[in-house]
Amino acid sequence: MPTIASLQKGERGIIKEFSIDLVPLKLLEMGCLPGNEVTLVQLAPFSDPLYLNINGSHLAIRKEIASCIEIELIP
């Protein structure tokens, strides 16, 4: 299953599931929840962190955490 870390710039997906133990509470509070849409806006140098738009909120997360969040790609 694809993850947020596998997104290419401009691609969109719907967050499906993740282990609650691996994702910081702050991300959950900022809208990183199952069912929300995520878009990869920009990659930092060396591809870490990832700059995302999740339901209108812009945030940056480490690739390590992004690889724990499964998504369904939107064509």
N, C-alpha and C positions, 0 to 999 in steps of 0.2 A: 504494500500500500504506500502511495506517495506521502511525503511529509512536507512541512513548511520549508525545510532545508532544501528540498529538491525543486522548489519553484524557480523559474527563470524570471528575469525582470519583466514586469507587466502581467505575469500570469496570475490567475485568480483561483481560489478554491474555497470549499466549505469545510470548516473544522469538524472532524468526525469524532475522534476520541483520543484520549491520552491518559497516562497514569497521573493521578492527582498528586502523587508523592514526588514526581519528577519536575513538575511545573511550579515555579514560585507563586505564592498567593497574590503577589502584586500583579502578575499577568492576568490572573483570573479576575481581579478587581477592575482591570482596564479593558475587559471585554473579550479576552481570549477564552471563549467558551464554545462548547459544541453547538453547531448550527449557525455560527457567525461566519461571515465572509471575510477572507483574508486576501490581500493583494501585496505582492512584493514590489515595493516602490524603488528601492535602491540597494546595491551591495556596497559595503565599505571595502577599502583596500584589503586584499587577501581574503575577501569574501566573508569576513566576520567583524562586526555583527551584521544582521539583516535588518533593513529598515522597512517596516510593514505598515499597512493601513488595515486595521481591523474594525469594521463597522464605523468608519469615520474617525477613529482614534489612530494617531500615528505613534508608533513605538519601535524601539530597536531591541532585538533580542539576540543572544548568542546562538551560533549555529548548533552548538551542543544541545541546547534546549529545544530549538526548532526541529531537530531531528526526532524528538520524542512526541511531536504533535502530528497525528495523522490527519490527512485532508482528502477530500474528493475534488478533483480538478473540475473547473468550469470551462467548457469549450469556448 
